[in-house]
Amino acid sequence: MEEECYCNSFSNRFNSIEEIFKALYPVCSSKFKKGEMIGEKEKTYVLKCKKCNSYYLWDKYKGVFSEDKGIIIRKYLPKTDDKGLKMILKTMEGIVDERDIDDTSQLLGKLRKIELNRIDKRRIDENKN
């Protein structure tokens, strides 16, 4: 019987940052956004399991961590590949919602199709000449 991956058994909570990066690695993150409190910064990481390639989102707040609650991470099913995620989050700041990423990835997909259609049309026009 195949053993279940550790990332599926952590119940969306890790006890430390070290524990997170032992099981998951960062694919990309949004840019830091300064919070209301002095020195407070926030951003969203897209993390990927080292073993099973599942994706997770981690909203990181500087200095906000409590031992009893742990670090909360939520499972995420992206609608684009790692390259697309990197491009999308590069343009975003602070805490990012899954819908924001998915909406942008759908837009990115449509733009890619338009560009591919333009390239194909150009090739057809060149072949006619």
C-alpha positions as CSV (number, residue, x, y, z in Angstrom):
1,M,0.0,0.0,0.0
2,E,1.3,3.4,-1.0
3,E,2.1,5.7,1.9
4,E,0.2,9.0,2.0
5,C,2.4,12.1,1.5
6,Y,3.2,14.1,4.7
7,C,1.8,17.3,3.2
8,N,-1.7,15.7,3.1
9,S,-1.6,14.9,6.8
10,F,-0.6,18.1,8.4
11,S,-4.2,19.5,8.6
12,N,-3.4,22.9,7.1
13,R,-1.1,23.8,10.1
14,F,2.6,23.7,10.6
15,N,4.3,24.4,13.9
16,S,7.3,26.3,12.5
17,I,8.7,27.8,9.4
18,E,11.4,25.2,9.4
19,E,8.7,22.5,9.3
20,I,7.1,24.1,6.3
21,F,10.3,24.2,4.3
22,K,11.2,20.7,5.2
23,A,8.1,19.4,3.3
24,L,7.4,22.3,0.8
25,Y,9.4,24.6,-1.3
26,P,8.5,28.1,-2.5
27,V,7.5,28.4,-6.2
28,C,6.9,32.2,-6.0
29,S,5.5,34.9,-3.9
30,S,3.8,38.3,-4.2
31,K,5.8,41.5,-3.3
32,F,5.9,42.6,0.3
33,K,3.3,45.1,1.3
34,K,3.7,47.2,4.4
35,G,1.0,46.7,7.0
36,E,-0.6,49.2,9.2
37,M,1.8,48.5,12.1
38,I,5.3,49.7,12.0
39,G,7.6,47.1,10.4
40,E,4.7,44.8,9.6
41,K,5.0,43.2,6.2
42,E,2.7,40.8,4.4
43,K,2.9,38.6,1.3
44,T,1.6,35.4,-0.1
45,Y,3.7,32.4,-1.0
46,V,2.8,29.6,-3.4
47,L,4.4,26.5,-2.1
48,K,4.8,23.1,-3.7
49,C,5.2,19.7,-1.9
50,K,8.6,18.2,-2.5
51,K,7.2,14.7,-2.7
52,C,3.7,14.8,-4.4
53,N,3.8,18.3,-6.1
54,S,0.6,19.5,-4.4
55,Y,0.3,23.3,-4.1
56,Y,-0.4,25.4,-1.1
57,L,-0.8,29.1,-0.3
58,W,0.7,30.7,2.8
59,D,-0.2,34.2,3.7
60,K,2.9,35.4,5.7
61,Y,2.6,38.2,8.2
62,K,5.8,39.4,9.8
63,G,5.8,38.9,13.5
64,V,2.4,37.2,13.6
65,F,2.7,33.7,14.8
66,S,1.2,31.9,17.8
67,E,2.4,28.5,19.1
68,D,-1.2,27.3,19.8
69,K,-2.5,28.2,16.3
70,G,0.5,27.3,14.3
71,I,1.1,28.5,10.8
72,I,-2.0,28.1,8.6
73,I,-1.5,27.1,5.0
74,R,-4.3,26.2,2.5
75,K,-4.3,23.8,-0.4
76,Y,-4.5,25.3,-3.8
77,L,-5.2,23.9,-7.3
78,P,-3.6,26.4,-9.7
79,K,-5.0,26.9,-13.2
80,T,-1.6,27.5,-14.7
81,D,1.9,26.1,-14.5
82,D,4.8,27.3,-12.3
83,K,6.0,29.7,-15.0
84,G,2.6,31.3,-15.2
85,L,2.3,31.5,-11.3
86,K,5.7,33.3,-11.2
87,M,4.6,35.8,-13.9
88,I,1.3,36.4,-12.1
89,L,2.6,36.8,-8.5
90,K,5.5,39.0,-9.7
91,T,2.8,41.7,-10.5
92,M,0.9,41.4,-7.2
93,E,1.5,42.9,-3.8
94,G,0.6,41.8,-0.3
95,I,-1.9,39.1,0.5
96,V,-3.3,37.5,-2.6
97,D,-6.5,35.5,-2.9
98,E,-6.8,32.3,-5.0
99,R,-9.5,34.0,-7.1
100,D,-7.1,36.8,-8.0
101,I,-4.5,34.4,-9.2
102,D,-7.0,32.3,-11.1
103,D,-8.6,35.3,-12.8
104,T,-5.2,36.6,-13.8
105,S,-4.2,33.1,-15.1
106,Q,-7.4,32.9,-17.2
107,L,-6.6,36.3,-18.6
108,L,-3.0,35.2,-19.3
109,G,-4.3,32.1,-21.0
110,K,-6.6,34.1,-23.3
111,L,-3.7,36.5,-24.1
112,R,-1.5,33.6,-25.0
113,K,-4.2,32.2,-27.3
114,I,-4.6,35.6,-29.0
115,E,-0.8,35.8,-29.5
116,L,-0.6,32.3,-30.9
117,N,-3.5,33.1,-33.3
118,R,-1.6,36.2,-34.5
119,I,1.6,34.2,-35.0
120,D,-0.3,31.5,-36.9
121,K,-2.1,34.1,-39.1
122,R,1.3,35.8,-39.8
123,R,2.8,32.5,-40.9
124,I,-0.2,31.8,-43.2
125,D,0.1,35.3,-44.7
126,E,3.9,34.8,-45.2
127,N,3.3,31.4,-46.9
128,K,0.8,33.0,-49.4
129,N,3.4,35.4,-50.7
